[in-house]
């Protein structure tokens, strides 16, 4: 029996999110290697996923059940937190923003001993992954799997145009290409869509032609429970639970389960901080202090704005958030271009027809360069203890308080105020949560709510009272009350990162080296957002796809060597 026959596959990929789809597609390009992709979620893209109107928000069909996290140190305790459980991962349920981040985001990684991830190193892979429909120059690709396009300014809503005019007056200028030009500015955000449909990583990389490859096996609907180890070497993985469990043996295992589940799988397999593993009753296979630490996320705060008809988005414009405004807070000791405003022209909702959502815009302030860090730990009996510690760093809290103030000022600017009936901090009531579903009750509430806002007198007054706390009331409440409100209203974004970060092999907090090989463990890599030492000033989906393209290239070179 030759060595190849001892393995079920050369490459076993755990997690079919954005990174896993890329790796499976690229590595299986070589017919001489066998690739197996294991995904816990479904291998189907329902209408809600394909719809470029972003109808997947908080949809339990596509999320890990019973996942919770402590958002901040506000005494509330764990709250539900959504993470994708579907082939395509976050790219199948997110807002479809496809931003690279800024060159300095990648240059700073060298401070952690990371080699070969500077802007000049990653740009070729950003170009490789994309077909940019709007730009044809040396900054962009024209033949990659992921098609990107933008909503042109002519198709922006009245509100978006008013916001743009306001920021122009403040000295923030229009940027034609947010993925090709650095610095402060506003502009149309690149979106991964084709026609009227989302283009997820699964649809882009695991095409029917790719799926026909004899050397590629895709198993969905089953999760990995632990890695198989022979001393310091990973030899495969156990998938499934109990009597349904079985082993898959591999030459190399690549964990691409996201920045919460990737460290969780390592911890459950005995790879992580020794004291934590021993306390959880897990035998220590490799003491790696950094596993699960350095949890990063973009904190966000939303102000709702009920719009007059001339401020609303047209029905034929599908992406709900066509522009972003990125700018510098000016706070001493923080990076430039460190905050961003997302202009959601309507409230994202799961409904195919949502008259209320069309009336209510969301102005979302996000801290793009964060300094607060959290952790993912393994509690006894295998439960996950996830703590984001949002706004723990005083610089993050200060900028979020200033961000709320800037939103309060924005809705009072003449161009914007003329389009807004009321601005408020949304109330997260059971009724509001019910409206974020796709059923007849949510549909009825949307229709009734839209009618109430349009009606005169008491129905309209009650509708505004139920919507949330007027932003003017918040800003009159006093410094301490404003700070407390910010702590309570700030939410974690979907950009979970950092928990298996890259670094120098002699860095005690690093988990993987610059080629994403787990330090001190052979036959194992981690490739997803968990490898990022710091967060980029953008969403993480496009950087994750870039990273998977880059590591796939490195793996191919190693295999041929």
TORLO-100914 format. One record per residue (C-alpha): x, y, z; residue in one letter. Coordinates in steps of 0.2 Angstrom, whole numbers. Layout:
N
@X = X Y = Y Z = Z code = A
...
//
This chain:
561
@X = 0 Y = 0 Z = 0 code = X
@X = 8 Y = 17 Z = -5 code = X
@X = 7 Y = 32 Z = 6 code = X
@X = -6 Y = 41 Z = -4 code = X
@X = -19 Y = 26 Z = 0 code = X
@X = -17 Y = 29 Z = 18 code = X
@X = -27 Y = 45 Z = 17 code = X
@X = -45 Y = 48 Z = 12 code = X
@X = -39 Y = 64 Z = 4 code = X
@X = -23 Y = 75 Z = 3 code = X
@X = -33 Y = 90 Z = 9 code = X
@X = -47 Y = 90 Z = 21 code = X
@X = -55 Y = 107 Z = 23 code = X
@X = -66 Y = 110 Z = 39 code = X
@X = -79 Y = 123 Z = 36 code = X
@X = -87 Y = 128 Z = 19 code = X
@X = -88 Y = 147 Z = 22 code = X
@X = -79 Y = 160 Z = 11 code = X
@X = -62 Y = 153 Z = 14 code = X
@X = -67 Y = 135 Z = 13 code = X
@X = -75 Y = 137 Z = -4 code = X
@X = -60 Y = 146 Z = -11 code = X
@X = -48 Y = 133 Z = -5 code = X
@X = -59 Y = 118 Z = -11 code = X
@X = -60 Y = 126 Z = -28 code = X
@X = -42 Y = 131 Z = -30 code = X
@X = -34 Y = 115 Z = -22 code = X
@X = -44 Y = 103 Z = -33 code = X
@X = -38 Y = 112 Z = -49 code = X
@X = -24 Y = 99 Z = -48 code = X
@X = -32 Y = 82 Z = -53 code = X
@X = -18 Y = 73 Z = -44 code = X
@X = -24 Y = 78 Z = -26 code = X
@X = -40 Y = 73 Z = -18 code = X
@X = -49 Y = 87 Z = -8 code = X
@X = -64 Y = 85 Z = 4 code = X
@X = -74 Y = 99 Z = 10 code = X
@X = -84 Y = 97 Z = 26 code = X
@X = -98 Y = 110 Z = 30 code = X
@X = -110 Y = 109 Z = 45 code = X
@X = -124 Y = 119 Z = 36 code = X
@X = -134 Y = 116 Z = 20 code = X
@X = -129 Y = 115 Z = 2 code = X
@X = -143 Y = 125 Z = -4 code = X
@X = -146 Y = 144 Z = -8 code = X
@X = -164 Y = 148 Z = -5 code = X
@X = -172 Y = 163 Z = -13 code = X
@X = -169 Y = 173 Z = 2 code = X
@X = -150 Y = 170 Z = 1 code = X
@X = -149 Y = 174 Z = -18 code = X
@X = -160 Y = 190 Z = -16 code = X
@X = -148 Y = 205 Z = -17 code = X
@X = -160 Y = 215 Z = -6 code = X
@X = -151 Y = 206 Z = 9 code = X
@X = -166 Y = 196 Z = 16 code = X
@X = -155 Y = 184 Z = 27 code = X
@X = -154 Y = 195 Z = 42 code = X
@X = -155 Y = 185 Z = 58 code = X
@X = -163 Y = 171 Z = 48 code = X
@X = -161 Y = 155 Z = 60 code = X
@X = -161 Y = 144 Z = 45 code = X
@X = -144 Y = 149 Z = 40 code = X
@X = -136 Y = 152 Z = 58 code = X
@X = -129 Y = 142 Z = 71 code = X
@X = -142 Y = 138 Z = 84 code = X
@X = -140 Y = 143 Z = 103 code = X
@X = -124 Y = 153 Z = 100 code = X
@X = -122 Y = 168 Z = 112 code = X
@X = -109 Y = 180 Z = 117 code = X
@X = -106 Y = 194 Z = 130 code = X
@X = -106 Y = 210 Z = 119 code = X
@X = -99 Y = 222 Z = 132 code = X
@X = -96 Y = 224 Z = 150 code = X
@X = -113 Y = 232 Z = 153 code = X
@X = -119 Y = 218 Z = 165 code = X
@X = -132 Y = 211 Z = 153 code = X
@X = -124 Y = 194 Z = 151 code = X
@X = -124 Y = 183 Z = 135 code = X
@X = -135 Y = 188 Z = 121 code = X
@X = -139 Y = 179 Z = 104 code = X
@X = -126 Y = 181 Z = 91 code = X
@X = -127 Y = 176 Z = 73 code = X
@X = -114 Y = 166 Z = 64 code = X
@X = -117 Y = 158 Z = 47 code = X
@X = -121 Y = 139 Z = 45 code = X
@X = -123 Y = 137 Z = 27 code = X
@X = -111 Y = 133 Z = 12 code = X
@X = -104 Y = 150 Z = 8 code = X
@X = -103 Y = 155 Z = 26 code = X
@X = -104 Y = 174 Z = 29 code = X
@X = -104 Y = 178 Z = 10 code = X
@X = -121 Y = 169 Z = 9 code = X
@X = -130 Y = 180 Z = 23 code = X
@X = -120 Y = 196 Z = 24 code = X
@X = -124 Y = 214 Z = 17 code = X
@X = -113 Y = 210 Z = 2 code = X
@X = -101 Y = 224 Z = 4 code = X
@X = -84 Y = 218 Z = -4 code = X
@X = -71 Y = 230 Z = 3 code = X
@X = -52 Y = 227 Z = 3 code = X
@X = -48 Y = 239 Z = 17 code = X
@X = -33 Y = 251 Z = 17 code = X
@X = -15 Y = 247 Z = 12 code = X
@X = -9 Y = 251 Z = 30 code = X
@X = -21 Y = 238 Z = 37 code = X
@X = -9 Y = 225 Z = 30 code = X
@X = 7 Y = 234 Z = 32 code = X
@X = 5 Y = 235 Z = 50 code = X
@X = 5 Y = 216 Z = 51 code = X
@X = 24 Y = 216 Z = 50 code = X
@X = 24 Y = 222 Z = 68 code = X
@X = 18 Y = 205 Z = 73 code = X
@X = 32 Y = 196 Z = 64 code = X
@X = 20 Y = 192 Z = 49 code = X
@X = 30 Y = 190 Z = 33 code = X
@X = 23 Y = 192 Z = 15 code = X
@X = 7 Y = 200 Z = 19 code = X
@X = 10 Y = 218 Z = 15 code = X
@X = -1 Y = 228 Z = 2 code = X
@X = 11 Y = 223 Z = -12 code = X
@X = 9 Y = 205 Z = -7 code = X
@X = -10 Y = 204 Z = -6 code = X
@X = -15 Y = 215 Z = -20 code = X
@X = -12 Y = 202 Z = -33 code = X
@X = -24 Y = 190 Z = -24 code = X
@X = -37 Y = 204 Z = -23 code = X
@X = -36 Y = 206 Z = -41 code = X
@X = -36 Y = 187 Z = -44 code = X
@X = -52 Y = 184 Z = -35 code = X
@X = -63 Y = 198 Z = -44 code = X
@X = -71 Y = 203 Z = -60 code = X
@X = -74 Y = 221 Z = -57 code = X
@X = -88 Y = 228 Z = -68 code = X
@X = -84 Y = 246 Z = -65 code = X
@X = -65 Y = 248 Z = -67 code = X
@X = -52 Y = 242 Z = -79 code = X
@X = -35 Y = 247 Z = -73 code = X
@X = -20 Y = 240 Z = -64 code = X
@X = -29 Y = 240 Z = -47 code = X
@X = -42 Y = 228 Z = -52 code = X
@X = -45 Y = 211 Z = -59 code = X
@X = -57 Y = 207 Z = -74 code = X
@X = -57 Y = 188 Z = -74 code = X
@X = -59 Y = 182 Z = -56 code = X
@X = -74 Y = 171 Z = -50 code = X
@X = -82 Y = 185 Z = -39 code = X
@X = -91 Y = 199 Z = -49 code = X
@X = -91 Y = 216 Z = -41 code = X
@X = -102 Y = 231 Z = -45 code = X
@X = -108 Y = 247 Z = -37 code = X
@X = -124 Y = 257 Z = -36 code = X
@X = -120 Y = 272 Z = -47 code = X
@X = -124 Y = 290 Z = -39 code = X
@X = -139 Y = 292 Z = -51 code = X
@X = -147 Y = 278 Z = -42 code = X
@X = -144 Y = 284 Z = -24 code = X
@X = -159 Y = 288 Z = -14 code = X
@X = -164 Y = 306 Z = -9 code = X
@X = -157 Y = 302 Z = 8 code = X
@X = -140 Y = 296 Z = 2 code = X
@X = -138 Y = 311 Z = -10 code = X
@X = -142 Y = 322 Z = 5 code = X
@X = -129 Y = 314 Z = 16 code = X
@X = -116 Y = 315 Z = 2 code = X
@X = -120 Y = 334 Z = 0 code = X
@X = -118 Y = 336 Z = 19 code = X
@X = -101 Y = 328 Z = 20 code = X
@X = -95 Y = 337 Z = 4 code = X
@X = -98 Y = 353 Z = 14 code = X
@X = -88 Y = 346 Z = 29 code = X
@X = -73 Y = 343 Z = 17 code = X
@X = -76 Y = 324 Z = 15 code = X
@X = -75 Y = 321 Z = -4 code = X
@X = -81 Y = 309 Z = -16 code = X
@X = -70 Y = 293 Z = -20 code = X
@X = -74 Y = 285 Z = -36 code = X
@X = -65 Y = 268 Z = -31 code = X
@X = -66 Y = 264 Z = -13 code = X
@X = -56 Y = 248 Z = -17 code = X
@X = -42 Y = 257 Z = -26 code = X
@X = -40 Y = 274 Z = -17 code = X
@X = -35 Y = 276 Z = 1 code = X
@X = -40 Y = 289 Z = 14 code = X
@X = -56 Y = 298 Z = 19 code = X
@X = -70 Y = 300 Z = 7 code = X
@X = -88 Y = 293 Z = 3 code = X
@X = -93 Y = 283 Z = -12 code = X
@X = -102 Y = 268 Z = -19 code = X
@X = -97 Y = 252 Z = -11 code = X
@X = -92 Y = 237 Z = -21 code = X
@X = -105 Y = 223 Z = -19 code = X
@X = -104 Y = 205 Z = -24 code = X
@X = -119 Y = 203 Z = -35 code = X
@X = -124 Y = 198 Z = -53 code = X
@X = -140 Y = 206 Z = -60 code = X
@X = -153 Y = 205 Z = -46 code = X
@X = -144 Y = 191 Z = -36 code = X
@X = -131 Y = 189 Z = -22 code = X
@X = -115 Y = 180 Z = -28 code = X
@X = -109 Y = 171 Z = -13 code = X
@X = -92 Y = 162 Z = -12 code = X
@X = -101 Y = 146 Z = -14 code = X
@X = -109 Y = 151 Z = -30 code = X
@X = -93 Y = 160 Z = -37 code = X
@X = -80 Y = 146 Z = -33 code = X
@X = -90 Y = 130 Z = -32 code = X
@X = -98 Y = 131 Z = -49 code = X
@X = -106 Y = 116 Z = -57 code = X
@X = -90 Y = 113 Z = -67 code = X
@X = -80 Y = 113 Z = -51 code = X
@X = -92 Y = 101 Z = -42 code = X
@X = -90 Y = 89 Z = -57 code = X
@X = -72 Y = 86 Z = -53 code = X
@X = -68 Y = 68 Z = -48 code = X
@X = -56 Y = 73 Z = -35 code = X
@X = -67 Y = 85 Z = -25 code = X
@X = -79 Y = 78 Z = -12 code = X
@X = -91 Y = 90 Z = -3 code = X
@X = -100 Y = 84 Z = 13 code = X
@X = -113 Y = 96 Z = 20 code = X
@X = -125 Y = 94 Z = 35 code = X
@X = -111 Y = 87 Z = 47 code = X
@X = -99 Y = 96 Z = 59 code = X
@X = -82 Y = 91 Z = 64 code = X
@X = -81 Y = 87 Z = 83 code = X
@X = -62 Y = 85 Z = 85 code = X
@X = -46 Y = 83 Z = 76 code = X
@X = -36 Y = 67 Z = 76 code = X
@X = -19 Y = 68 Z = 82 code = X
@X = -4 Y = 57 Z = 82 code = X
@X = 8 Y = 65 Z = 94 code = X
@X = 12 Y = 83 Z = 87 code = X
@X = 4 Y = 79 Z = 70 code = X
@X = -14 Y = 80 Z = 64 code = X
@X = -20 Y = 65 Z = 54 code = X
@X = -38 Y = 69 Z = 51 code = X
@X = -54 Y = 73 Z = 59 code = X
@X = -69 Y = 65 Z = 68 code = X
@X = -85 Y = 71 Z = 60 code = X
@X = -103 Y = 69 Z = 67 code = X
@X = -108 Y = 64 Z = 85 code = X
@X = -111 Y = 47 Z = 94 code = X
@X = -114 Y = 32 Z = 84 code = X
@X = -115 Y = 43 Z = 68 code = X
@X = -97 Y = 49 Z = 70 code = X
@X = -83 Y = 43 Z = 58 code = X
@X = -65 Y = 48 Z = 54 code = X
@X = -58 Y = 56 Z = 39 code = X
@X = -40 Y = 54 Z = 37 code = X
@X = -30 Y = 67 Z = 27 code = X
@X = -12 Y = 72 Z = 23 code = X
@X = -16 Y = 90 Z = 28 code = X
@X = -31 Y = 97 Z = 38 code = X
@X = -36 Y = 115 Z = 35 code = X
@X = -48 Y = 123 Z = 48 code = X
@X = -59 Y = 136 Z = 40 code = X
@X = -73 Y = 137 Z = 52 code = X
@X = -73 Y = 156 Z = 56 code = X
@X = -65 Y = 165 Z = 71 code = X
@X = -77 Y = 157 Z = 84 code = X
@X = -78 Y = 139 Z = 78 code = X
@X = -60 Y = 137 Z = 72 code = X
@X = -52 Y = 141 Z = 89 code = X
@X = -66 Y = 131 Z = 97 code = X
@X = -61 Y = 115 Z = 86 code = X
@X = -43 Y = 118 Z = 91 code = X
@X = -47 Y = 119 Z = 110 code = X
@X = -59 Y = 104 Z = 109 code = X
@X = -44 Y = 94 Z = 101 code = X
@X = -32 Y = 99 Z = 115 code = X
@X = -23 Y = 114 Z = 106 code = X
@X = -23 Y = 130 Z = 116 code = X
@X = -19 Y = 137 Z = 133 code = X
@X = -14 Y = 123 Z = 144 code = X
@X = -22 Y = 129 Z = 160 code = X
@X = -39 Y = 133 Z = 151 code = X
@X = -39 Y = 115 Z = 143 code = X
@X = -35 Y = 107 Z = 159 code = X
@X = -49 Y = 116 Z = 168 code = X
@X = -61 Y = 111 Z = 154 code = X
@X = -56 Y = 93 Z = 156 code = X
@X = -47 Y = 92 Z = 139 code = X
@X = -30 Y = 83 Z = 138 code = X
@X = -17 Y = 95 Z = 132 code = X
@X = -10 Y = 90 Z = 115 code = X
@X = -1 Y = 107 Z = 112 code = X
@X = 0 Y = 122 Z = 123 code = X
@X = -3 Y = 137 Z = 112 code = X
@X = -8 Y = 152 Z = 123 code = X
@X = -15 Y = 162 Z = 109 code = X
@X = -29 Y = 151 Z = 103 code = X
@X = -45 Y = 160 Z = 107 code = X
@X = -37 Y = 177 Z = 112 code = X
@X = -37 Y = 193 Z = 102 code = X
@X = -55 Y = 192 Z = 98 code = X
@X = -59 Y = 207 Z = 87 code = X
@X = -75 Y = 214 Z = 79 code = X
@X = -81 Y = 230 Z = 73 code = X
@X = -94 Y = 238 Z = 85 code = X
@X = -108 Y = 247 Z = 77 code = X
@X = -122 Y = 259 Z = 83 code = X
@X = -138 Y = 262 Z = 73 code = X
@X = -149 Y = 278 Z = 72 code = X
@X = -166 Y = 275 Z = 63 code = X
@X = -173 Y = 288 Z = 52 code = X
@X = -191 Y = 288 Z = 46 code = X
@X = -191 Y = 296 Z = 29 code = X
@X = -202 Y = 306 Z = 19 code = X
@X = -207 Y = 299 Z = 2 code = X
@X = -193 Y = 310 Z = -7 code = X
@X = -180 Y = 302 Z = 4 code = X
@X = -184 Y = 284 Z = 1 code = X
@X = -175 Y = 271 Z = -10 code = X
@X = -183 Y = 266 Z = -27 code = X
@X = -190 Y = 249 Z = -27 code = X
@X = -179 Y = 244 Z = -42 code = X
@X = -163 Y = 248 Z = -32 code = X
@X = -159 Y = 231 Z = -23 code = X
@X = -144 Y = 234 Z = -12 code = X
@X = -150 Y = 242 Z = 4 code = X
@X = -134 Y = 250 Z = 8 code = X
@X = -126 Y = 258 Z = -8 code = X
@X = -113 Y = 270 Z = 0 code = X
@X = -101 Y = 272 Z = 14 code = X
@X = -93 Y = 287 Z = 21 code = X
@X = -76 Y = 283 Z = 29 code = X
@X = -67 Y = 297 Z = 38 code = X
@X = -54 Y = 301 Z = 52 code = X
@X = -61 Y = 303 Z = 70 code = X
@X = -46 Y = 314 Z = 74 code = X
@X = -44 Y = 306 Z = 91 code = X
@X = -26 Y = 307 Z = 97 code = X
@X = -17 Y = 290 Z = 97 code = X
@X = -28 Y = 281 Z = 84 code = X
@X = -26 Y = 277 Z = 65 code = X
@X = -32 Y = 289 Z = 52 code = X
@X = -48 Y = 284 Z = 42 code = X
@X = -53 Y = 275 Z = 58 code = X
@X = -72 Y = 276 Z = 57 code = X
@X = -86 Y = 274 Z = 44 code = X
@X = -104 Y = 278 Z = 41 code = X
@X = -115 Y = 265 Z = 32 code = X
@X = -130 Y = 273 Z = 24 code = X
@X = -144 Y = 260 Z = 24 code = X
@X = -157 Y = 267 Z = 13 code = X
@X = -170 Y = 255 Z = 21 code = X
@X = -171 Y = 243 Z = 36 code = X
@X = -165 Y = 226 Z = 30 code = X
@X = -178 Y = 213 Z = 32 code = X
@X = -182 Y = 195 Z = 28 code = X
@X = -198 Y = 199 Z = 19 code = X
@X = -200 Y = 200 Z = 0 code = X
@X = -212 Y = 214 Z = 2 code = X
@X = -208 Y = 226 Z = 16 code = X
@X = -217 Y = 243 Z = 15 code = X
@X = -212 Y = 248 Z = 33 code = X
@X = -194 Y = 244 Z = 30 code = X
@X = -194 Y = 255 Z = 15 code = X
@X = -199 Y = 270 Z = 26 code = X
@X = -185 Y = 268 Z = 39 code = X
@X = -167 Y = 271 Z = 35 code = X
@X = -153 Y = 265 Z = 46 code = X
@X = -138 Y = 277 Z = 49 code = X
@X = -125 Y = 265 Z = 55 code = X
@X = -109 Y = 271 Z = 63 code = X
@X = -95 Y = 259 Z = 64 code = X
@X = -77 Y = 260 Z = 72 code = X
@X = -67 Y = 253 Z = 58 code = X
@X = -50 Y = 252 Z = 68 code = X
@X = -53 Y = 244 Z = 85 code = X
@X = -42 Y = 242 Z = 100 code = X
@X = -54 Y = 232 Z = 112 code = X
@X = -51 Y = 214 Z = 112 code = X
@X = -61 Y = 199 Z = 118 code = X
@X = -59 Y = 180 Z = 119 code = X
@X = -66 Y = 163 Z = 115 code = X
@X = -64 Y = 151 Z = 129 code = X
@X = -69 Y = 133 Z = 131 code = X
@X = -80 Y = 131 Z = 147 code = X
@X = -83 Y = 114 Z = 155 code = X
@X = -93 Y = 102 Z = 145 code = X
@X = -88 Y = 109 Z = 129 code = X
@X = -98 Y = 125 Z = 129 code = X
@X = -91 Y = 141 Z = 122 code = X
@X = -88 Y = 157 Z = 132 code = X
@X = -87 Y = 171 Z = 120 code = X
@X = -84 Y = 189 Z = 126 code = X
@X = -82 Y = 203 Z = 113 code = X
@X = -78 Y = 216 Z = 127 code = X
@X = -84 Y = 230 Z = 115 code = X
@X = -79 Y = 248 Z = 119 code = X
@X = -67 Y = 241 Z = 133 code = X
@X = -53 Y = 252 Z = 127 code = X
@X = -56 Y = 270 Z = 131 code = X
@X = -52 Y = 275 Z = 113 code = X
@X = -66 Y = 265 Z = 106 code = X
@X = -79 Y = 271 Z = 119 code = X
@X = -74 Y = 289 Z = 116 code = X
@X = -76 Y = 287 Z = 97 code = X
@X = -93 Y = 278 Z = 99 code = X
@X = -100 Y = 292 Z = 110 code = X
@X = -93 Y = 305 Z = 97 code = X
@X = -101 Y = 294 Z = 83 code = X
@X = -118 Y = 295 Z = 91 code = X
@X = -116 Y = 314 Z = 92 code = X
@X = -111 Y = 315 Z = 74 code = X
@X = -127 Y = 305 Z = 69 code = X
@X = -137 Y = 317 Z = 80 code = X
@X = -129 Y = 332 Z = 71 code = X
@X = -131 Y = 324 Z = 53 code = X
@X = -150 Y = 322 Z = 55 code = X
@X = -152 Y = 340 Z = 59 code = X
@X = -142 Y = 346 Z = 44 code = X
@X = -153 Y = 355 Z = 32 code = X
@X = -152 Y = 343 Z = 17 code = X
@X = -155 Y = 328 Z = 28 code = X
@X = -168 Y = 336 Z = 40 code = X
@X = -179 Y = 340 Z = 26 code = X
@X = -181 Y = 321 Z = 22 code = X
@X = -183 Y = 315 Z = 39 code = X
@X = -199 Y = 314 Z = 50 code = X
@X = -190 Y = 307 Z = 65 code = X
@X = -174 Y = 300 Z = 71 code = X
@X = -172 Y = 288 Z = 85 code = X
@X = -162 Y = 274 Z = 93 code = X
@X = -172 Y = 259 Z = 88 code = X
@X = -181 Y = 249 Z = 101 code = X
@X = -176 Y = 231 Z = 101 code = X
@X = -193 Y = 225 Z = 108 code = X
@X = -201 Y = 207 Z = 105 code = X
@X = -212 Y = 216 Z = 92 code = X
@X = -197 Y = 223 Z = 83 code = X
@X = -188 Y = 205 Z = 83 code = X
@X = -204 Y = 198 Z = 76 code = X
@X = -204 Y = 210 Z = 61 code = X
@X = -186 Y = 203 Z = 57 code = X
@X = -194 Y = 186 Z = 51 code = X
@X = -201 Y = 180 Z = 35 code = X
@X = -219 Y = 174 Z = 39 code = X
@X = -237 Y = 181 Z = 38 code = X
@X = -236 Y = 189 Z = 55 code = X
@X = -221 Y = 199 Z = 50 code = X
@X = -229 Y = 203 Z = 34 code = X
@X = -245 Y = 209 Z = 42 code = X
@X = -234 Y = 220 Z = 55 code = X
@X = -225 Y = 228 Z = 40 code = X
@X = -241 Y = 233 Z = 31 code = X
@X = -249 Y = 239 Z = 47 code = X
@X = -234 Y = 248 Z = 53 code = X
@X = -232 Y = 257 Z = 36 code = X
@X = -250 Y = 262 Z = 37 code = X
@X = -249 Y = 269 Z = 54 code = X
@X = -234 Y = 280 Z = 50 code = X
@X = -244 Y = 286 Z = 35 code = X
@X = -259 Y = 290 Z = 45 code = X
@X = -263 Y = 306 Z = 54 code = X
@X = -266 Y = 309 Z = 72 code = X
@X = -264 Y = 295 Z = 86 code = X
@X = -259 Y = 280 Z = 75 code = X
@X = -244 Y = 290 Z = 68 code = X
@X = -240 Y = 296 Z = 86 code = X
@X = -240 Y = 279 Z = 93 code = X
@X = -230 Y = 272 Z = 79 code = X
@X = -216 Y = 284 Z = 82 code = X
@X = -217 Y = 281 Z = 101 code = X
@X = -215 Y = 262 Z = 98 code = X
@X = -200 Y = 265 Z = 85 code = X
@X = -188 Y = 270 Z = 99 code = X
@X = -180 Y = 284 Z = 109 code = X
@X = -179 Y = 301 Z = 100 code = X
@X = -161 Y = 305 Z = 97 code = X
@X = -164 Y = 322 Z = 103 code = X
@X = -170 Y = 315 Z = 120 code = X
@X = -154 Y = 305 Z = 121 code = X
@X = -143 Y = 320 Z = 117 code = X
@X = -151 Y = 330 Z = 131 code = X
@X = -149 Y = 317 Z = 144 code = X
@X = -132 Y = 322 Z = 150 code = X
@X = -114 Y = 315 Z = 148 code = X
@X = -115 Y = 300 Z = 159 code = X
@X = -132 Y = 295 Z = 152 code = X
@X = -126 Y = 297 Z = 134 code = X
@X = -111 Y = 286 Z = 138 code = X
@X = -122 Y = 272 Z = 147 code = X
@X = -134 Y = 273 Z = 132 code = X
@X = -120 Y = 270 Z = 120 code = X
@X = -114 Y = 255 Z = 130 code = X
@X = -131 Y = 248 Z = 129 code = X
@X = -135 Y = 252 Z = 111 code = X
@X = -118 Y = 246 Z = 103 code = X
@X = -119 Y = 230 Z = 94 code = X
@X = -106 Y = 218 Z = 88 code = X
@X = -104 Y = 217 Z = 69 code = X
@X = -102 Y = 202 Z = 58 code = X
@X = -83 Y = 204 Z = 56 code = X
@X = -77 Y = 192 Z = 70 code = X
@X = -58 Y = 190 Z = 68 code = X
@X = -41 Y = 187 Z = 76 code = X
@X = -43 Y = 172 Z = 87 code = X
@X = -29 Y = 161 Z = 78 code = X
@X = -18 Y = 176 Z = 73 code = X
@X = -3 Y = 175 Z = 62 code = X
@X = 14 Y = 179 Z = 69 code = X
@X = 32 Y = 174 Z = 71 code = X
@X = 34 Y = 156 Z = 77 code = X
@X = 43 Y = 163 Z = 93 code = X
@X = 29 Y = 174 Z = 97 code = X
@X = 20 Y = 166 Z = 112 code = X
@X = 3 Y = 173 Z = 107 code = X
@X = 4 Y = 168 Z = 88 code = X
@X = -6 Y = 153 Z = 83 code = X
@X = -1 Y = 151 Z = 65 code = X
@X = 14 Y = 156 Z = 55 code = X
@X = 14 Y = 167 Z = 39 code = X
@X = 8 Y = 152 Z = 29 code = X
@X = -6 Y = 149 Z = 41 code = X
@X = 2 Y = 133 Z = 48 code = X
@X = -2 Y = 130 Z = 66 code = X
@X = 14 Y = 133 Z = 76 code = X
@X = 21 Y = 117 Z = 83 code = X
@X = 8 Y = 105 Z = 75 code = X
@X = 11 Y = 97 Z = 58 code = X
@X = -2 Y = 93 Z = 46 code = X
@X = -13 Y = 108 Z = 52 code = X
@X = -17 Y = 125 Z = 45 code = X
@X = -31 Y = 138 Z = 50 code = X
@X = -37 Y = 149 Z = 35 code = X
@X = -51 Y = 161 Z = 39 code = X
@X = -53 Y = 178 Z = 48 code = X
@X = -46 Y = 171 Z = 64 code = X
@X = -28 Y = 173 Z = 56 code = X
@X = -29 Y = 192 Z = 55 code = X
@X = -18 Y = 200 Z = 68 code = X
@X = -28 Y = 217 Z = 67 code = X
@X = -45 Y = 221 Z = 59 code = X
@X = -45 Y = 230 Z = 42 code = X
@X = -54 Y = 246 Z = 40 code = X
@X = -68 Y = 237 Z = 30 code = X
@X = -78 Y = 221 Z = 31 code = X
@X = -69 Y = 205 Z = 32 code = X
@X = -77 Y = 195 Z = 18 code = X
@X = -66 Y = 200 Z = 4 code = X
@X = -50 Y = 200 Z = 14 code = X
@X = -55 Y = 182 Z = 19 code = X
@X = -57 Y = 177 Z = 1 code = X
@X = -40 Y = 185 Z = -3 code = X
@X = -32 Y = 176 Z = 11 code = X
@X = -38 Y = 159 Z = 5 code = X
@X = -32 Y = 163 Z = -13 code = X
@X = -15 Y = 167 Z = -6 code = X
@X = -14 Y = 152 Z = 5 code = X
@X = -20 Y = 140 Z = -8 code = X
@X = -6 Y = 147 Z = -19 code = X
@X = 7 Y = 143 Z = -5 code = X
@X = 0 Y = 126 Z = -2 code = X
@X = 2 Y = 122 Z = -21 code = X
@X = 20 Y = 127 Z = -21 code = X
@X = 24 Y = 117 Z = -5 code = X
@X = 15 Y = 101 Z = -13 code = X
@X = 25 Y = 103 Z = -29 code = X
@X = 42 Y = 106 Z = -20 code = X
//
